[in-house]
Amino acid sequence: MAVSRLPAAALSLKQFLQRQKVLGVYRDLLRTIRKIPAESDRRYLRDWAREEFKRNKSETDQDVIRMMITQAHNHLEDLRKSLALAGC
């Protein structure tokens, strides 16, 4: 029998790609939040985003993760539209 050299906790390719999507939308969200002019609003949204991602970091169901990625993209687009309307 062949023994795998991968650690037991290694991600599959699908899980790795999905993780990259999650990290990408998280980074995009934080970058967009930095453009908000009011410090209190920036802090509130940054804390909200961090808490949401931390709260869901143990999720393993691929369909649920895909749904949350879609919701995060929707929040990101809404934030970008609001910033564009505000002229930021």
C-alpha positions in Angstrom: 0.0 0.0 0.0 1.2 3.5 -0.8 1.3 5.9 2.1 0.3 9.5 1.4 2.9 12.2 2.2 0.1 14.8 2.7 -0.8 15.6 6.3 -4.2 14.4 7.5 -5.5 18.0 7.6 -4.5 18.8 4.0 -7.3 20.5 1.9 -8.6 19.0 -1.3 -8.2 21.1 -4.4 -11.9 22.2 -4.3 -11.5 23.2 -0.6 -8.3 25.1 -1.4 -9.9 27.0 -4.3 -13.0 27.8 -2.2 -10.7 29.1 0.7 -8.9 31.4 -1.8 -12.3 32.8 -2.9 -13.2 33.5 0.8 -9.9 35.2 1.5 -10.2 37.2 -1.7 -13.6 38.5 -0.9 -12.5 39.3 2.7 -9.5 41.3 1.4 -11.7 43.1 -1.1 -14.2 44.0 1.6 -11.5 45.3 3.9 -10.0 47.4 1.1 -13.3 48.9 0.2 -14.1 49.7 3.8 -10.8 51.6 4.0 -12.3 54.1 1.5 -15.1 55.1 3.8 -14.4 58.7 5.0 -15.9 58.5 8.5 -13.6 56.7 11.0 -16.4 55.5 13.2 -18.2 53.9 10.2 -15.0 52.3 9.0 -14.3 50.9 12.4 -17.9 49.6 12.7 -17.9 47.9 9.3 -14.4 46.5 9.7 -15.4 45.0 13.1 -18.6 43.6 11.5 -16.7 42.0 8.6 -14.1 40.4 10.9 -16.8 39.1 13.3 -18.8 37.6 10.4 -15.9 35.8 8.9 -14.7 34.6 12.3 -18.1 33.3 13.3 -18.3 31.2 10.1 -14.7 30.0 9.9 -15.6 26.5 11.1 -18.2 25.9 8.4 -17.5 22.8 6.3 -20.6 22.4 4.2 -19.5 23.4 0.6 -23.0 24.6 -0.4 -23.3 26.9 2.7 -19.8 28.3 2.1 -20.7 29.0 -1.5 -23.9 30.8 -0.4 -21.9 32.9 2.2 -19.4 33.8 -0.5 -22.3 35.0 -2.7 -23.7 37.0 0.2 -20.3 38.6 0.9 -20.0 39.6 -2.8 -23.5 41.2 -2.6 -22.5 43.2 0.5 -19.3 44.2 -1.2 -21.2 45.4 -4.3 -23.7 47.3 -2.2 -20.9 49.0 -0.3 -19.1 50.0 -3.5 -22.4 51.4 -5.0 -23.0 53.4 -1.8 -19.4 54.8 -1.9 -19.8 55.7 -5.6 -23.1 57.5 -4.9 -21.4 59.4 -2.0 -18.5 60.4 -4.3 -15.8 58.5 -2.4 
